[in-house]
Amino acid sequence: MSVILFAFVVRVRDGLPLSASTDFEHNRELQQRKQQIKTISKALARFPDRGTIKGQELNIYFVSSEGVSYMTVCHCSLPVAKAFCFLEDLRWEFTACFKSTVVALAARPYPFLEFDSIIQKLKQQYNHSGGPALEVTLAEVQEELRIHPPQVINLDEVELTNGTANGHMEQGPGSGQNQRLEPVTAPGILSLILNIMCASLNVIRGVHLMEYTFQCHLYLFHSSVKKLKCFTLLSVIVLCNLHLLGLRNAWQLLFHVSVASLSTVLILTRKVQDRTSDCGV
């Protein structure tokens, strides 16, 4: 049975994933721990250099050094000292492969995926031989842990201080445009077509043209104050159409208000898509 299941390397200052081990296990708790690791990685700057997060059967361990954190998910049967010994070996291998300046300049997630081959060799060594080749290394780690034991971290506190819930990052007001919404549905396409039609019918009326254009924008792009904007815009459209009561018949007014109402419902029901930047790891 494998005792080291997953390894993750991340930049401390911003939680940027640098590398990770690929795995093909579908253990439910492992998938939960992997999501929790990504949550914890956003708050590493607040924690000491060593930490432990206890699970039911799987534990998370991490070591941070020189701006990089090395994290792993291990079975609870693995001694704590061996888990941290694995992380120390991982740290030595990573620093030997990549200079600190290259790590600091990394701009995209997982720029060092080729490091996975080394992670797999280390995992195999620990999973099959039971630990490092040099017992003195394990003894040194045991002594270090005795003097400076790792901090036991409560995951609920991490999620609270990190502004997350259930592993999902809550975006600030200024970052709404960077969030990805659910795919456009057939009713959504119909709504966009109807809004374009209404806008074309109001091309000589600048205010009305902007109303329907803005409804299309709200449907296509996320906004942190979406509900307020939706109801304000719907109210303006209704009032503007009432103002045109003498120029339009009841059916025309009903059509424009119905299109605006349908768009409002679709805007409010289109949710933000769950984004996990795992690149298949």
C-alpha positions as CSV (number, residue, x, y, z in Angstrom):
1,M,0.0,0.0,0.0
2,S,1.3,3.5,-0.9
3,V,1.8,5.7,2.1
4,I,2.8,8.9,0.2
5,L,0.0,9.7,-2.2
6,F,0.5,13.2,-3.5
7,A,3.1,15.9,-3.5
8,F,2.7,19.6,-4.3
9,V,5.2,22.4,-4.7
10,V,4.0,26.0,-4.4
11,R,5.4,29.5,-4.2
12,V,4.7,30.9,-0.7
13,R,4.1,34.6,-1.4
14,D,1.1,34.1,-3.7
15,G,0.3,30.4,-3.7
16,L,1.3,29.9,-7.3
17,P,1.5,26.1,-8.0
18,L,4.9,25.2,-9.3
19,S,4.8,21.5,-9.7
20,A,2.8,18.5,-8.5
21,S,2.8,14.7,-8.8
22,T,0.4,13.1,-11.2
23,D,-1.8,10.3,-9.8
24,F,-4.5,8.1,-11.0
25,E,-6.2,7.2,-7.7
26,H,-9.8,8.0,-7.2
27,N,-9.8,7.9,-3.4
28,R,-12.5,10.4,-2.3
29,E,-10.6,11.5,0.7
30,L,-7.4,12.0,-1.4
31,Q,-9.3,14.3,-3.7
32,Q,-10.6,16.3,-0.7
33,R,-7.1,16.6,0.7
34,K,-5.8,17.8,-2.7
35,Q,-8.4,20.5,-2.7
36,Q,-7.5,21.4,0.9
37,I,-3.8,21.7,0.0
38,K,-4.7,24.3,-2.7
39,T,-6.7,26.2,-0.1
40,I,-3.9,26.1,2.4
41,S,-1.4,27.2,-0.2
42,K,-3.1,30.6,-0.3
43,A,-2.4,31.2,3.4
44,L,1.1,29.8,3.7
45,A,2.7,33.2,4.4
46,R,0.8,33.3,7.7
47,F,2.1,29.9,8.9
48,P,5.5,28.7,10.3
49,D,7.9,26.7,8.3
50,R,6.4,23.3,9.3
51,G,2.8,22.3,9.6
52,T,0.4,19.4,9.9
53,I,-3.3,19.0,9.0
54,K,-4.9,15.9,10.4
55,G,-7.4,14.0,8.4
56,Q,-9.5,10.8,8.9
57,E,-7.0,8.5,7.1
58,L,-4.9,10.9,5.2
59,N,-2.8,13.8,6.7
60,I,-1.3,16.8,5.1
61,Y,2.3,17.9,5.8
62,F,4.3,20.9,4.6
63,V,7.7,22.5,4.8
64,S,8.5,26.0,3.6
65,S,11.9,27.2,2.8
66,E,13.3,30.2,0.7
67,G,9.9,31.2,-0.5
68,V,8.8,27.8,-1.7
69,S,6.6,25.3,0.2
70,Y,6.7,21.5,-0.3
71,M,3.4,19.8,0.6
72,T,2.3,16.2,0.7
73,V,-0.7,14.0,1.4
74,C,0.3,10.8,3.3
75,H,-1.5,7.9,4.9
76,C,-1.8,8.3,8.7
77,S,0.2,5.1,9.2
78,L,3.3,6.8,7.9
79,P,5.4,8.2,10.8
80,V,5.5,12.0,11.0
81,A,9.3,12.0,10.8
82,K,9.3,10.0,7.6
83,A,6.8,12.4,6.0
84,F,9.0,15.4,6.8
85,C,12.0,13.5,5.7
86,F,10.3,13.0,2.3
87,L,9.6,16.7,2.2
88,E,13.3,17.5,2.9
89,D,14.4,15.2,0.1
90,L,11.9,16.9,-2.1
91,R,13.2,20.3,-1.2
92,W,16.8,19.3,-1.9
93,E,15.9,17.9,-5.3
94,F,13.8,21.0,-6.3
95,T,16.5,23.5,-5.3
96,A,19.1,21.5,-7.2
97,C,16.9,21.7,-10.4
98,F,15.6,25.2,-10.3
99,K,17.3,28.5,-9.2
100,S,15.5,30.8,-6.9
101,T,15.4,33.6,-9.5
102,V,13.6,31.3,-12.0
103,V,11.0,30.4,-9.3
104,A,10.5,34.1,-8.4
105,L,9.9,35.0,-12.0
106,A,7.4,32.2,-12.7
107,A,4.2,33.8,-14.0
108,R,1.9,30.9,-14.9
109,P,0.7,27.9,-12.9
110,Y,2.8,24.7,-13.0
111,P,5.8,26.0,-14.9
112,F,7.9,23.0,-13.6
113,L,5.7,20.0,-14.4
114,E,8.7,18.1,-15.6
115,F,9.8,17.9,-11.9
116,D,7.0,15.2,-11.6
117,S,9.4,12.5,-12.7
118,I,11.7,13.2,-9.7
119,I,8.7,13.3,-7.4
120,Q,7.6,9.9,-8.6
121,K,11.1,8.5,-8.0
122,L,11.1,9.8,-4.4
123,K,7.5,8.5,-3.8
124,Q,8.5,5.1,-5.1
125,Q,11.6,5.1,-2.9
126,Y,9.5,5.9,0.2
127,N,6.6,3.7,-0.7
128,H,8.6,0.6,-1.5
129,S,11.7,0.8,0.7
130,G,10.0,2.5,3.6
131,G,12.0,5.6,3.9
132,P,15.3,7.4,3.1
133,A,18.5,5.4,2.3
134,L,20.5,7.1,5.1
135,E,19.1,6.5,8.6
136,V,21.2,9.4,9.9
137,T,18.9,11.7,7.8
138,L,15.8,10.3,9.5
139,A,17.4,10.6,12.9
140,E,18.3,14.3,12.3
141,V,14.7,15.0,11.2
142,Q,13.3,13.2,14.3
143,E,15.6,15.3,16.5
144,E,14.6,18.5,14.7
145,L,10.9,17.7,15.1
146,R,11.4,17.0,18.8
147,I,13.0,20.4,19.4
148,H,10.7,22.3,17.0
149,P,7.5,20.3,16.5
150,P,5.3,21.2,13.5
151,Q,2.3,23.3,14.1
152,V,-1.0,21.4,14.0
153,I,-3.4,23.5,11.8
154,N,-7.1,23.6,12.0
155,L,-8.4,23.6,8.4
156,D,-11.6,25.5,9.4
157,E,-9.5,28.4,10.7
158,V,-7.4,28.4,7.4
159,E,-10.6,28.7,5.3
160,L,-11.9,31.4,7.5
161,T,-8.8,33.5,7.5
162,N,-8.2,32.9,3.9
163,G,-11.6,34.2,2.9
164,T,-12.8,30.8,1.6
165,A,-15.6,28.4,2.1
166,N,-15.5,24.8,1.1
167,G,-12.3,25.3,-0.8
168,H,-13.6,28.1,-3.0
169,M,-11.9,31.5,-3.1
170,E,-14.1,34.5,-2.6
171,Q,-13.1,37.2,-5.0
172,G,-13.0,40.8,-4.1
173,P,-15.2,43.4,-5.8
174,G,-12.5,44.4,-8.3
175,S,-11.9,40.8,-9.5
176,G,-15.3,39.9,-10.9
177,Q,-14.2,40.2,-14.5
178,N,-11.7,37.4,-14.0
179,Q,-14.2,34.9,-12.8
180,R,-15.6,32.4,-15.3
181,L,-19.3,31.9,-15.5
182,E,-21.2,28.8,-16.4
183,P,-21.6,28.0,-20.2
184,V,-24.2,30.0,-22.1
185,T,-27.5,28.1,-22.3
186,A,-30.1,28.0,-25.1
187,P,-32.4,30.4,-23.2
188,G,-29.4,32.7,-22.7
189,I,-28.7,32.8,-26.5
190,L,-32.4,33.6,-27.1
191,S,-32.2,36.3,-24.5
192,L,-29.1,37.8,-26.2
193,I,-30.8,37.8,-29.6
194,L,-33.9,39.4,-28.2
195,N,-31.8,42.1,-26.4
196,I,-30.0,42.8,-29.7
197,M,-33.4,43.0,-31.4
198,C,-34.7,45.5,-28.8
199,A,-31.5,47.5,-29.0
200,S,-31.8,47.7,-32.8
201,L,-35.4,48.9,-32.5
202,N,-34.2,51.6,-30.1
203,V,-31.1,52.7,-32.1
204,I,-32.3,56.3,-32.4
205,R,-33.0,56.4,-28.6
206,G,-29.6,56.4,-27.0
207,V,-30.8,55.6,-23.4
208,H,-32.8,52.6,-24.5
209,L,-30.0,51.3,-26.7
210,M,-27.6,51.4,-23.7
211,E,-30.1,49.6,-21.5
212,Y,-30.3,46.5,-23.6
213,T,-26.6,46.6,-24.4
214,F,-25.8,46.6,-20.7
215,Q,-28.2,43.7,-20.1
216,C,-26.1,41.7,-22.6
217,H,-23.0,42.7,-20.8
218,L,-24.4,41.6,-17.4
219,Y,-25.3,38.2,-18.8
220,L,-21.9,37.6,-20.4
221,F,-19.6,38.9,-17.6
222,H,-19.6,38.4,-13.9
223,S,-20.2,41.4,-11.6
224,S,-19.7,41.5,-7.8
225,V,-22.9,43.6,-7.4
226,K,-24.9,41.8,-10.1
227,K,-28.2,41.7,-8.2
228,L,-28.3,45.5,-7.6
229,K,-27.4,46.3,-11.2
230,C,-30.0,43.9,-12.5
231,F,-32.9,45.2,-10.6
232,T,-31.8,48.8,-11.1
233,L,-31.6,48.3,-14.9
234,L,-34.9,46.4,-15.0
235,S,-36.6,49.3,-13.2
236,V,-35.1,51.9,-15.6
237,I,-36.3,49.8,-18.6
238,V,-39.8,49.6,-17.2
239,L,-40.0,53.3,-16.4
240,C,-38.6,54.2,-19.8
241,N,-41.2,52.0,-21.6
242,L,-44.0,53.6,-19.5
243,H,-42.7,56.9,-20.7
244,L,-43.3,55.7,-24.3
245,L,-46.8,54.7,-23.5
246,G,-48.3,57.2,-26.0
247,L,-45.8,56.2,-28.8
248,R,-46.1,52.4,-28.5
249,N,-49.0,50.1,-28.1
250,A,-49.5,47.8,-25.2
251,W,-48.1,44.7,-27.0
252,Q,-44.9,46.6,-27.9
253,L,-44.4,47.7,-24.3
254,L,-45.2,44.2,-23.0
255,F,-42.6,42.7,-25.5
256,H,-39.8,45.0,-24.3
257,V,-40.6,44.6,-20.6
258,S,-40.8,40.8,-21.0
259,V,-37.4,40.6,-22.7
260,A,-35.9,42.7,-19.9
261,S,-37.5,40.5,-17.3
262,L,-36.3,37.3,-19.0
263,S,-32.8,38.6,-19.2
264,T,-32.9,39.6,-15.5
265,V,-33.9,36.1,-14.5
266,L,-31.2,34.5,-16.6
267,I,-28.5,36.9,-15.4
268,L,-29.3,36.2,-11.8
269,T,-29.4,32.4,-12.3
270,R,-26.2,32.1,-14.2
271,K,-23.6,31.1,-11.6
272,V,-19.8,31.4,-11.4
273,Q,-18.1,28.3,-12.6
274,D,-16.0,26.3,-10.2
275,R,-12.4,26.9,-11.2
276,T,-9.6,24.6,-10.0
277,S,-6.3,25.2,-11.6
278,D,-5.0,21.6,-11.3
279,C,-3.8,21.1,-14.8
280,G,-4.8,17.4,-14.5
281,V,-2.8,16.8,-11.3
